């Protein structure tokens, strides 16, 4: 939908399809609000004049609105609101659910910078290079306080919390430099916690990456951390292993001893490393020590990414 200019001095540029959809619903809501505000203002003036008191001793009469009129002014606004609700829910789910083929990048916020980790291993601070036309999913956490990742040109924003992962996704339309803002007050240099998404043609992105680390660097380092922390002594693919096998774990449903179930996502793996006794997998004992304070955010990211890579 393009019935207004892509660029105007009043609004940030739209660099994603979601940005266009968010603006469409925004302008629809604004339009409805304007129409009803004008309608009410005009009627207030019209009725004030039309039904003004003409003689000092004139007394008003009580009039009952007919049932059809009551119905009309109830059903029309209800219809409009339901349209806004359904439309808004549709755009919300599109904006919140990353496509299955999205490429995953890790983001860590800290006072007062953004740290990025590419799936291919490259790392950056405050700048994030991404290819255009590719859905990018950010898996984000914070090392200290609450931050919020916001790119106005993409019309997406998500809080970045210590102790858990939140996600956000976008697919940039065209090459450009788009500003990142921290949108949650996080200390004296909050306003300086800025960065840029640098969207490049896929070929340029590959070339840019070429200057970085080899493609398997991230997964390999995760494997090293897995061995350094001796995770592999219990989590191995053997029937007699003390811990459950992690192969093919990611994205599957886990069943616990208390009968509850959950899907093994990033937050589940994170909690299992830091608070292993929170959920005991069926058939295993509470043998695993906590790794709280023994792995930092970066090691956690590497471990999670390694465990995700363990497929059959
Ligand atoms: Cu980080 Cu505000």
Boltz pocket constraint, residues with backbone or C-beta under 6 A from the ligand:
constraints:
  - pocket:
      binder: B
      contacts: [[A, 109], [A, 110], [A, 112], [A, 146], [A, 147], [A, 148], [A, 182], [A, 183], [A, 184], [A, 185], [A, 186], [A, 187], [A, 190], [A, 191], [A, 193]]
      max_distance: 6.0
